[in-house]
Amino acid sequence: MTRPVRLIVVGLGARARIWLSVIDAREDVILAGLVDPSEDARKNAAQRYPNLPVSNDLAALVATVKADAVLLVTPPGGRETQIEAAIASGLHIIAEKPLADSVVLAERYVAAAEAAGLHLIVGLNFRYLPVTIALRDLLASGRIGKAAFARFTYERWRDGTLPRLNKYPLTMDQPMLWEQSIHHFDLMRFVYAQEPVRIYARTFNPEWSMYRGDANVSALIEFDQGMIVNYQGTWQGGVDRLDFEWRTDCSDGVALQREMFGDLVAATRTEPEYSTVPLAPLEPWITDATALLAMIANALHGRAAPECTGRDHLLSLRMLDACIRSSETGQPVTLGDPGS
């Protein structure tokens, strides 16, 4: 493919504004159409893009426009018709994480796309943060030895009623797992280059939680090369701020990420103080989305193999499912067991 990738964006909420911004900045990706069920969202889109077709129905739009792929910036629940319409029209699929709100549905989507010979890519933008890349490179370099165990904490007061945030997590089952922990679990797999084999977890909800489903997750995760991660995540912490810390202890030192978007430091065992690990420049949400879109463009143009594939994403989704089953049974879950 030498011409620009023609992309239909489905869902025009908060996250879509970032996507539209980075798409507009590229020459090898162009918009072919926009879809949203909200009349107000469609009117706003028509004002911004007066020459683009705007619809409330993806199946109707793909019948009238030429496109190469769809970008689903929609809630994970209820994507069946969108996935079906894309595959029926031979369109590649890019979907915001998580791909679905159940492992069974996600497996069905992946199988259908593969059977049709289409790419299915999941928007795991945190892989493309400069701090993520630097942490992975640091651990792979051997400078601080072999990674052995880690503590990953994400403690936040997330007011799900704020106008700028999507509202569907308020009524989801397991919103912390499906909407936030999915990023963290994918980062563990990506940075450590290991796969989980056993998870012991508890999910729960504090009495003051505004979320119907569990907003807290505690998990002990064992990986196939011996790595063990102690994970604590919450959306309903007792103070209105985000506290993030990801510490990885290695045979010869420690790596410590102290902020979600940066502040990476490291020390060997004999060093009395941490030293700062240099990071590439970052504009939060834009830098990572830009890099993610570049990967997508390269994949759809055939210049490189796709990353963040639906097949790979299933491995992270099964971690979520294992957490749920472990919490329900009070027992550890081995990945690969029936139902895991």
Summary of the structure (lengths in Angstrom):
residues: 340
radius of gyration: 20.4
end to end distance: 39.4
largest distance: 65.6
contacts: 1122
relative contact order: 0.15
helix: 36%
strand: 27%
